[in-house]
Amino acid sequence: MKNIKYIDLFCGLGSFHSAFDKQKNNLINYECVYACDINNLVRKIYEENYNIKPEGDINKIDINHIPDFDILCAGFPCQPFSIAGKKEGFNDKDKGNLFNIILKIIDIKNPDTIFLENVRNLKSIHKGKTFEIIKNELEKRKYYFNYKIIDSKYYNSPQSRKRIYIICNKNKHKYKFREIKNKIIPVSTIIDNQNNNYFDYKNKYKLEKSNNKNSMMIYKLINIKTNKGGRQGERIYDINKCGPTICASSGGPGAKTGFYLINDKIRTLNVKESLKMFGFNENYKYNSLKNKKKMLFFLGNSIVVNVLEELIKDLY
């Protein structure tokens, strides 16, 4: 058996870890030897599920103390590059330059493979200059650079989440992204029928039907007094189609997941359903979290496990 070691930077809820665990087989064993995340609550959840205690702020770690590894995984903070953010890129003093920390780790540890994930807007921000910097810096270090913008709805996830995946290696051949376009999985497949926490909108909102028959959205909530509405947290989606991106930053009464029409009533997705939108196991634990709804925020910053699983299949 070949033992492949990886590190999980900005680890969050552990999408990379879950995906690697699912891809272990008789020939390859994937072992996480190091993880880090700045959020203390997330670190506790990660330890609950993977029996590894992540380090904290990546700016404060001693790179020389990181064990040797083969694959560097990093879903590095996307806010500086996101459409929902200020799109400051590397000009964001707090989060934009975290890529430079990744480069320092690469320079010292020299891994075989780099596996990165970020928002699709990374490709276009500052007219592509930010993306070009990332590409040039990795190629300067003799990595073959390859990337693909992937929509998770084609990877057996009931969520449409478009993200850019960058995979670089030092092998003789560049990593190749397979063309995958599986049948769409509807939200109805992950609905928790025990959840009766419906939203009573009638005192404050009225429904406005969507004119786009091909849209996931079937209604908008419109405020009766202001006649305004239609943000993601005020949209009602069809459970017979895939759902929109679960977003950490969205507002409104249906914040994070949006509303769904279920049994002629509307409600948001709960944590159990949202975990399934990302491909996490049924037994995923978050007992250490006092405010359970905080999980929706953490999931909004997460990576879809289903996509990572497919990409890992072609690493070796």
N, C-alpha and C positions, 0 to 999 in steps of 0.2 A: 504494500500500500504506500502511495505517495502522500506525504504530509505537507500540505501547503499552509503557510502561516500568513495571517493578514492582521492589519490594524484598522480600527473603526474610529476615525476622527469625526468630531461633531456628531456623535453616535445617535443622539436622539433616542427614539424608542427601539432602535436596533433592527431596522429594515435589512441592512446588509447582513447582520448576524443571522437573522431568521432565514434569509435566502440561502446563505452558505450552509446552514444546518440542513436545509431541505435538499441540498444538492450533494451531500455526503454520500458516498457509495463504497463498493468493495475495492475500488481502485484508488480513489482520492479521499483523503480526510482533510477538511478545512478547519483550521484551528485559529481562533481569535486570541492573539497574545497581548493585545493592548487596546484600550478604548478611552475616549475622553469626551466630555461635554461640559459646558459652563454652567448648565442648569442643574442645581442640586436635586430637584424633584425628579427630573429625568434620569439622573444617575442612579437614584434609588430604584426606580422602575426597571432600569436596565439590569441592575444587580439581581433583582427579584427573578427575572426571566432567564438570565444567562450565566448567573453565578460568577460574574466578573464585576469588580468595583471600578468604574471608570475614574480617570483623573479629572481634574477640573479645568480651569481656564488654559487653553492651549498656549497662550502667550507666556505662561509661567512654568511650563513643563521643561524638564531637562531632557533634551532630545537624546543625549547619550545614554540615558537610562531606559529608553524604549528598546525592547528586545528586537533582535533581528527578525525580519519578516520578508515575505515574497510579494504581497499585494498591499498597496496603500489604498484604502477606501475613504472617501470623503464626500458627503453631501454638504459642502461648505455653505455657510449662511447666504441665503439668496436675496435678502432684503435690498442690498445695494444694487441688484440687477433686475429686480422684479417690477413688472408693470404696475403692481399695487403699491410699490414703494416710490422713493424719490429718484431712482435710477441714477445714483451718483457713481456707481461702479467702484473703481479703486480710489475715488476721491472721498469715499466714506471712511473717515479716520478710524472708526471703531471696528467695522466689519469688512470693509472693502479690501483691506490689506492682509486678511487672513490667508489668502492664497500664497503670500510670501512666506508664511510660516510653513505651509505645505512644501514649498520649494526648499526651505532649509532642512526639513526632515528628509526629503529626497536626496539632497546633496550629501548628507551625513550617512544615511542608511542604504542608499542606492538599490531600491527594490526593483524586481523584474517588471512589475505591472503597476500602473496607476489607474484607478477606477473612480471617476468623479461624476457627480450629479448636480444639476442646478436648474433654474428656471429657463425656459426656452428663450427668454428675452436676453439672456447672456450673449447670444449670437449677434444681436443687433444693437445693443447699447453702445452709445458714442460712435455710431456708424461702423460698428464692428471692430473698433480699435481695442476694446477691452478683451474681446475673444482672441484677437490676433496676438496680444501680449501673452495670453495663456498658452496659445499654440506655439509661439516662438520660444518661450522659456522652456517648454517641455522638449521641443525638438532640439534645442541647444544642448540638452542633456542626453541626446542620442536616443530619444524615445520615438517610436513610430506613433504618430498621432492620428486618431480616428474618432469620429463623433456621429451621433444621430439624434434627431429630435423624435421622441417616441410618445405616442398617445396610449396610455395604459388600457383604454377600452378595447384594444385589439389583443391584449395579453391576458384575457380571462378575468379582468377586473370590471365590476359594474360601475366604474368611475372613469370619466374622461379627464385624464390628468396629463397634460403635455409637458414634458421635461426634456432637457438635453442631457445626454449621457456621453461622457468622454472616456475612452479606454485607450491607454497607451502601453506599449510593451517594448522590450528590447530584444524580442525574438527576431528571427530572420524574416518573418512575414507579419504584415499588419493584421491586427484583429479585424475580423469581418462581421458586421451586423447582418444577421439573417433577416430576410423580409418575412414578417409575421403579421397576419391579418385574420385572426380568429373570429369566429362568430360573436356578435355582441351579446354580453351577458346582462340581462336586465336587473334593475334594483330589486325587483320582486323576489329574486332568489335569495336575498340576504335579509328580508324583512322579519323582524321579531314580532310574532303575532300576539305575544303577551304584553306588548307595549300599547297602552291606551292613553298615553299622555298627549291628547289632542289639543290644538290651539283654537281658542274661541276668538275669532277675528271680527265678528259682526258688529260689535260696539264701536270699533275704531276704523275698520277697513271695509272696502267693497272689493269684489273680484272683477278683474278685467281679463277677458279671454285673449290668449295669444293668437295672432293672425298667421303665424308661421307653423304650418302643419308638420314640418320636419324637425321642429325644435323639441328639445327635451322639456322645455317649459310649456305648461298648458294654461296657467293663469298668472296674473300679477296681483299683489295686494296694493290697493290704492287708498291712501289716507282720505277719509271722508271729508275732513275739514280743509286740508291743504290741497287735495287732489293730486298729491305727489306720491311716488312709490316706484317699485320695480327694481330696487337693488337686489343683490343675490339673496339677502336675508328677507326679501319680500317677494320672492318668486316661488311658484308652486310647480313641482316637476312630476313627470309621469313615471310611475314605478315600472312600467312595461318597457322602458328604455334605459340606457345607462344614465347615470347621474352626472352632474357637473363636478368640477374640482372642489373638494372640501378645503376650505380656505381659512387659515388662522386669523386673518385680518378683517374678514367680512363683518358687517354690522346688521342691525335690524332684528326683528323678532325671530327670524329663522337663521340667525347668524351661524356661521361655520358650515352647516350642511345644506341650508336651504330647506324649504318645505316640500312634502310629498303628499299627493292625494291618495289616501288609503281608506277604503270603506266609506267613500263620499265625505270624509273628514280630512283635515290636514294636520300634519305634525312634522317635526324635524326628525332626523335619524338619532338614535341613541348611541352610546359608546360601543355597545356590542355590535350593532349594525355597521358603525363606522370602521371598526377594526376589520370587519370582513371586506369593506370597500378597499382596504389596503392589503388584503391577503395575509393578515396575521392569523395565527392559530386560535382555535376556539378557547384554549386554556390560557391565553395571554393574561398575565397578572398585573394588577396595579393597586394592590392592597395598601401600599404605603402612601397612596395619594388620598388625602382627606377630602378634598373637593373633587369628586369623580368627574364632574363636567369639564375640569381642566384638561382631561384627556383629549377632548375635541380640539383644543388649541394645539396640543402636542402633535396630534394626528395631522392637523392642517399644515404642519411643517415637516411632515414625514415623506418617505419614499414608498412607492408601491412595490411590495415584495414580489408580486407576480412578474414584474418586468425584470427585476434583478435576477430572479431565478433563471429566466431564459438567457440572459446575457452571460451568466456564470457558466452555463453549459458549454460555451464555446471558448472559454478562457484557456483550457488545456485539452 
